[in-house]
Amino acid sequence: VQVATGAVIQLSGGSLSAGAITNDGTIACSATGSLTLGAAGLTNHGTFLKTGTGSLVVQGGPLANAGSVDVAGGTLVVAGITGTGSVTVAAGALLVNGKDWTLDGSSILNNAGTVQLTSGTTVVSAPLTMTGGWTLAGGVLDVEAAMEIGQLTMPNVFASPPNGGLTIGTGKTLTVDGLFTWSEQAIQGGGT
């Protein structure tokens, strides 16, 4: 499926299956539903927008983002994010990532909502400051640069790296400005 520049696809519920999607326009999702992709996944050069209160589950291949992903409302569940585009999670919204993700300075994360990791490793390798929260529900957060966040929740999932937990690299700092909830997950590394 090819979404041309200037074109808009509105998903207002239900399911859509496609081997691969290349988006140069706008894909707007306003209700609960699913998007099932082949191994090639979704290549986003345009805008991928999740609004409303429901959940959209993008399953199959990864979301390769060179444009913008905007979780303005509800929940967006993805099977991995790659690329250099921007990702914005609004206050009250939730982004759930189930695969590896690298935030290296070429990608932009604006998070006033919550990012939840369920598996895979998310590496922060460039300084990152945001007001929103993070939940480590099975994934690993590997802090390899200065990181400041509003909240951190590490529920009791009996996981430690490489399957879950927090790693703070030697000489690196993770600052949590608000509530830090920690229940038995591993925290390791030489940072603070």
BALOBA-1460 file (C-alpha; in Angstrom, 3 decimals):
// residues 192
<rec num="1" residu="v" x="0.000" y="0.000" z="0.000"/>
<rec num="2" residu="q" x="1.357" y="3.426" z="-0.994"/>
<rec num="3" residu="v" x="-0.043" y="6.598" z="0.618"/>
<rec num="4" residu="a" x="0.902" y="9.488" z="-1.678"/>
<rec num="5" residu="t" x="2.056" y="12.934" z="-0.585"/>
<rec num="6" residu="g" x="-1.020" y="14.961" z="0.382"/>
<rec num="7" residu="a" x="-3.236" y="11.875" z="0.660"/>
<rec num="8" residu="v" x="-4.956" y="10.915" z="3.919"/>
<rec num="9" residu="i" x="-6.042" y="7.470" z="5.095"/>
<rec num="10" residu="q" x="-8.455" y="7.614" z="8.037"/>
<rec num="11" residu="l" x="-8.725" y="4.424" z="10.144"/>
<rec num="12" residu="s" x="-11.724" y="4.734" z="12.434"/>
<rec num="13" residu="g" x="-11.798" y="1.206" z="13.833"/>
<rec num="14" residu="g" x="-11.576" y="-2.404" z="12.759"/>
<rec num="15" residu="s" x="-8.597" y="-4.122" z="11.169"/>
<rec num="16" residu="l" x="-6.422" y="-3.553" z="8.151"/>
<rec num="17" residu="s" x="-3.917" y="-6.068" z="6.780"/>
<rec num="18" residu="a" x="-1.185" y="-5.201" z="4.288"/>
<rec num="19" residu="g" x="2.138" y="-6.762" z="3.352"/>
<rec num="20" residu="a" x="3.812" y="-3.373" z="3.621"/>
<rec num="21" residu="i" x="2.779" y="0.284" z="3.773"/>
<rec num="22" residu="t" x="4.805" y="3.268" z="2.582"/>
<rec num="23" residu="n" x="3.351" y="6.519" z="3.895"/>
<rec num="24" residu="d" x="4.275" y="9.837" z="2.274"/>
<rec num="25" residu="g" x="0.973" y="11.458" z="3.307"/>
<rec num="26" residu="t" x="-1.035" y="11.045" z="6.507"/>
<rec num="27" residu="i" x="-2.364" y="7.949" z="8.236"/>
<rec num="28" residu="a" x="-4.810" y="9.002" z="10.968"/>
<rec num="29" residu="c" x="-6.200" y="6.452" z="13.428"/>
<rec num="30" residu="s" x="-8.996" y="7.598" z="15.705"/>
<rec num="31" residu="a" x="-10.423" y="4.438" z="17.258"/>
<rec num="32" residu="t" x="-9.577" y="0.964" z="18.539"/>
<rec num="33" residu="g" x="-8.272" y="-1.373" z="15.869"/>
<rec num="34" residu="s" x="-5.313" y="-3.248" z="14.456"/>
<rec num="35" residu="l" x="-2.929" y="-2.889" z="11.580"/>
<rec num="36" residu="t" x="-1.289" y="-6.174" z="10.568"/>
<rec num="37" residu="l" x="1.809" y="-5.900" z="8.396"/>
<rec num="38" residu="g" x="4.252" y="-8.250" z="6.723"/>
<rec num="39" residu="a" x="7.950" y="-8.341" z="7.591"/>
<rec num="40" residu="a" x="8.591" y="-5.099" z="5.657"/>
<rec num="41" residu="g" x="6.317" y="-3.230" z="8.079"/>
<rec num="42" residu="l" x="5.361" y="0.418" z="7.709"/>
<rec num="43" residu="t" x="7.765" y="2.978" z="6.253"/>
<rec num="44" residu="n" x="6.646" y="6.428" z="7.363"/>
<rec num="45" residu="h" x="7.923" y="9.542" z="5.553"/>
<rec num="46" residu="g" x="4.763" y="11.503" z="6.328"/>
<rec num="47" residu="t" x="2.575" y="11.683" z="9.438"/>
<rec num="48" residu="f" x="1.277" y="8.721" z="11.409"/>
<rec num="49" residu="l" x="-1.326" y="10.074" z="13.866"/>
<rec num="50" residu="k" x="-3.116" y="8.223" z="16.700"/>
<rec num="51" residu="t" x="-6.019" y="10.167" z="18.264"/>
<rec num="52" residu="g" x="-9.049" y="9.235" z="20.393"/>
<rec num="53" residu="t" x="-9.187" y="7.062" z="23.480"/>
<rec num="54" residu="g" x="-8.873" y="3.562" z="22.056"/>
<rec num="55" residu="s" x="-5.845" y="1.397" z="21.260"/>
<rec num="56" residu="l" x="-4.275" y="0.800" z="17.869"/>
<rec num="57" residu="v" x="-2.053" y="-2.281" z="17.650"/>
<rec num="58" residu="v" x="0.471" y="-2.306" z="14.803"/>
<rec num="59" residu="q" x="1.681" y="-5.891" z="14.515"/>
<rec num="60" residu="g" x="4.076" y="-7.699" z="12.234"/>
<rec num="61" residu="g" x="6.945" y="-5.638" z="10.874"/>
<rec num="62" residu="p" x="8.475" y="-2.547" z="12.466"/>
<rec num="63" residu="l" x="7.514" y="1.090" z="12.061"/>
<rec num="64" residu="a" x="10.433" y="2.653" z="10.157"/>
<rec num="65" residu="n" x="9.958" y="6.335" z="10.881"/>
<rec num="66" residu="a" x="11.575" y="9.107" z="8.844"/>
<rec num="67" residu="g" x="8.573" y="11.409" z="9.292"/>
<rec num="68" residu="s" x="6.502" y="12.006" z="12.415"/>
<rec num="69" residu="v" x="4.603" y="9.641" z="14.691"/>
<rec num="70" residu="d" x="2.166" y="11.524" z="16.920"/>
<rec num="71" residu="v" x="0.317" y="9.721" z="19.716"/>
<rec num="72" residu="a" x="-2.124" y="12.533" z="20.510"/>
<rec num="73" residu="g" x="-4.544" y="10.309" z="22.399"/>
<rec num="74" residu="g" x="-5.185" y="6.739" z="23.452"/>
<rec num="75" residu="t" x="-2.610" y="3.966" z="23.050"/>
<rec num="76" residu="l" x="-0.354" y="3.037" z="20.149"/>
<rec num="77" residu="v" x="1.245" y="-0.428" z="20.393"/>
<rec num="78" residu="v" x="4.093" y="-1.075" z="17.939"/>
<rec num="79" residu="a" x="6.375" y="-3.989" z="17.123"/>
<rec num="80" residu="g" x="9.453" y="-1.802" z="17.126"/>
<rec num="81" residu="i" x="10.418" y="1.676" z="15.962"/>
<rec num="82" residu="t" x="13.441" y="2.510" z="13.847"/>
<rec num="83" residu="g" x="14.612" y="5.587" z="11.993"/>
<rec num="84" residu="t" x="15.391" y="9.244" z="12.425"/>
<rec num="85" residu="g" x="11.903" y="10.755" z="12.549"/>
<rec num="86" residu="s" x="10.155" y="12.390" z="15.468"/>
<rec num="87" residu="v" x="7.895" y="10.609" z="17.949"/>
<rec num="88" residu="t" x="5.532" y="12.664" z="20.122"/>
<rec num="89" residu="v" x="3.485" y="11.189" z="22.975"/>
<rec num="90" residu="a" x="0.967" y="13.692" z="24.374"/>
<rec num="91" residu="a" x="0.019" y="13.971" z="28.043"/>
<rec num="92" residu="g" x="-2.398" y="11.151" z="28.898"/>
<rec num="93" residu="a" x="-1.376" y="9.084" z="25.837"/>
<rec num="94" residu="l" x="0.626" y="5.836" z="25.836"/>
<rec num="95" residu="l" x="3.192" y="4.408" z="23.392"/>
<rec num="96" residu="v" x="3.953" y="0.699" z="23.909"/>
<rec num="97" residu="n" x="7.088" y="-0.592" z="22.179"/>
<rec num="98" residu="g" x="7.798" y="-4.316" z="21.972"/>
<rec num="99" residu="k" x="11.160" y="-4.396" z="20.161"/>
<rec num="100" residu="d" x="14.570" y="-2.710" z="20.093"/>
<rec num="101" residu="w" x="14.697" y="1.097" z="19.727"/>
<rec num="102" residu="t" x="17.684" y="3.457" z="19.535"/>
<rec num="103" residu="l" x="17.377" y="7.123" z="20.520"/>
<rec num="104" residu="d" x="20.667" y="8.494" z="19.214"/>
<rec num="105" residu="g" x="20.111" y="12.193" z="18.622"/>
<rec num="106" residu="s" x="19.048" y="11.744" z="15.000"/>
<rec num="107" residu="s" x="15.648" y="10.574" z="16.257"/>
<rec num="108" residu="i" x="13.502" y="12.925" z="18.345"/>
<rec num="109" residu="l" x="11.248" y="11.847" z="21.222"/>
<rec num="110" residu="n" x="8.873" y="14.403" z="22.728"/>
<rec num="111" residu="n" x="7.176" y="12.670" z="25.613"/>
<rec num="112" residu="a" x="4.634" y="14.280" z="27.933"/>
<rec num="113" residu="g" x="2.695" y="10.986" z="28.131"/>
<rec num="114" residu="t" x="4.071" y="7.524" z="28.882"/>
<rec num="115" residu="v" x="6.407" y="5.205" z="26.978"/>
<rec num="116" residu="q" x="6.104" y="1.548" z="27.989"/>
<rec num="117" residu="l" x="8.706" y="-1.047" z="27.025"/>
<rec num="118" residu="t" x="7.480" y="-4.660" z="26.917"/>
<rec num="119" residu="s" x="10.499" y="-6.390" z="25.363"/>
<rec num="120" residu="g" x="13.645" y="-5.571" z="23.472"/>
<rec num="121" residu="t" x="16.265" y="-2.996" z="24.396"/>
<rec num="122" residu="t" x="15.826" y="0.757" z="24.119"/>
<rec num="123" residu="v" x="19.194" y="2.528" z="24.019"/>
<rec num="124" residu="v" x="19.429" y="6.246" z="24.819"/>
<rec num="125" residu="s" x="22.789" y="7.257" z="23.313"/>
<rec num="126" residu="a" x="22.263" y="11.044" z="23.085"/>
<rec num="127" residu="p" x="21.092" y="13.424" z="25.842"/>
<rec num="128" residu="l" x="17.315" y="13.266" z="26.318"/>
<rec num="129" residu="t" x="15.025" y="15.421" z="28.485"/>
<rec num="130" residu="m" x="11.252" y="14.953" z="28.704"/>
<rec num="131" residu="t" x="8.409" y="15.540" z="31.148"/>
<rec num="132" residu="g" x="6.614" y="12.229" z="30.609"/>
<rec num="133" residu="g" x="7.099" y="8.862" z="32.201"/>
<rec num="134" residu="w" x="8.560" y="5.477" z="31.313"/>
<rec num="135" residu="t" x="7.331" y="2.033" z="32.360"/>
<rec num="136" residu="l" x="9.689" y="-0.943" z="32.081"/>
<rec num="137" residu="a" x="7.270" y="-3.872" z="31.778"/>
<rec num="138" residu="g" x="9.705" y="-6.424" z="30.406"/>
<rec num="139" residu="g" x="11.967" y="-4.341" z="28.200"/>
<rec num="140" residu="v" x="15.425" y="-3.002" z="28.961"/>
<rec num="141" residu="l" x="16.182" y="0.716" z="29.164"/>
<rec num="142" residu="d" x="19.917" y="1.235" z="28.501"/>
<rec num="143" residu="v" x="20.944" y="4.798" z="29.416"/>
<rec num="144" residu="e" x="24.221" y="5.645" z="27.651"/>
<rec num="145" residu="a" x="23.801" y="9.463" z="27.788"/>
<rec num="146" residu="a" x="22.328" y="11.967" z="30.227"/>
<rec num="147" residu="m" x="18.577" y="11.346" z="30.530"/>
<rec num="148" residu="e" x="15.971" y="13.324" z="32.492"/>
<rec num="149" residu="i" x="12.378" y="12.077" z="32.733"/>
<rec num="150" residu="g" x="9.278" y="12.913" z="34.731"/>
<rec num="151" residu="q" x="8.507" y="9.455" z="36.131"/>
<rec num="152" residu="l" x="9.868" y="5.881" z="36.071"/>
<rec num="153" residu="t" x="7.909" y="2.729" z="36.901"/>
<rec num="154" residu="m" x="9.592" y="-0.655" z="37.130"/>
<rec num="155" residu="p" x="6.816" y="-3.123" z="38.095"/>
<rec num="156" residu="n" x="7.485" y="-6.534" z="39.588"/>
<rec num="157" residu="v" x="7.961" y="-8.636" z="36.452"/>
<rec num="158" residu="f" x="10.948" y="-10.612" z="37.797"/>
<rec num="159" residu="a" x="13.101" y="-9.534" z="34.891"/>
<rec num="160" residu="s" x="16.671" y="-8.428" z="34.657"/>
<rec num="161" residu="p" x="18.835" y="-7.505" z="31.660"/>
<rec num="162" residu="p" x="18.852" y="-8.777" z="28.990"/>
<rec num="163" residu="n" x="15.102" y="-9.478" z="29.435"/>
<rec num="164" residu="g" x="14.071" y="-6.444" z="31.466"/>
<rec num="165" residu="g" x="15.346" y="-3.777" z="33.787"/>
<rec num="166" residu="l" x="17.528" y="-0.710" z="33.720"/>
<rec num="167" residu="t" x="21.168" y="-0.253" z="32.759"/>
<rec num="168" residu="i" x="22.902" y="3.087" z="33.402"/>
<rec num="169" residu="g" x="26.235" y="3.329" z="31.615"/>
<rec num="170" residu="t" x="29.443" y="4.222" z="33.448"/>
<rec num="171" residu="g" x="29.608" y="7.964" z="34.047"/>
<rec num="172" residu="k" x="26.040" y="8.506" z="32.786"/>
<rec num="173" residu="t" x="23.134" y="9.949" z="34.779"/>
<rec num="174" residu="l" x="19.416" y="9.189" z="34.832"/>
<rec num="175" residu="t" x="17.379" y="11.874" z="36.608"/>
<rec num="176" residu="v" x="13.762" y="11.133" z="37.563"/>
<rec num="177" residu="d" x="12.028" y="14.405" z="38.491"/>
<rec num="178" residu="g" x="8.899" y="12.777" z="39.895"/>
<rec num="179" residu="l" x="7.803" y="9.392" z="41.171"/>
<rec num="180" residu="f" x="10.187" y="6.418" z="40.834"/>
<rec num="181" residu="t" x="8.456" y="3.085" z="41.540"/>
<rec num="182" residu="w" x="10.795" y="0.075" z="41.696"/>
<rec num="183" residu="s" x="9.746" y="-3.533" z="42.441"/>
<rec num="184" residu="e" x="12.547" y="-6.090" z="42.178"/>
<rec num="185" residu="q" x="13.757" y="-5.432" z="38.620"/>
<rec num="186" residu="a" x="17.506" y="-5.213" z="38.142"/>
<rec num="187" residu="i" x="19.296" y="-1.886" z="38.023"/>
<rec num="188" residu="q" x="22.864" y="-2.262" z="36.833"/>
<rec num="189" residu="g" x="25.781" y="-0.377" z="35.349"/>
<rec num="190" residu="g" x="28.310" y="2.145" z="36.587"/>
<rec num="191" residu="g" x="26.188" y="5.284" z="36.266"/>
<rec num="192" residu="t" x="23.947" y="7.137" z="38.704"/>
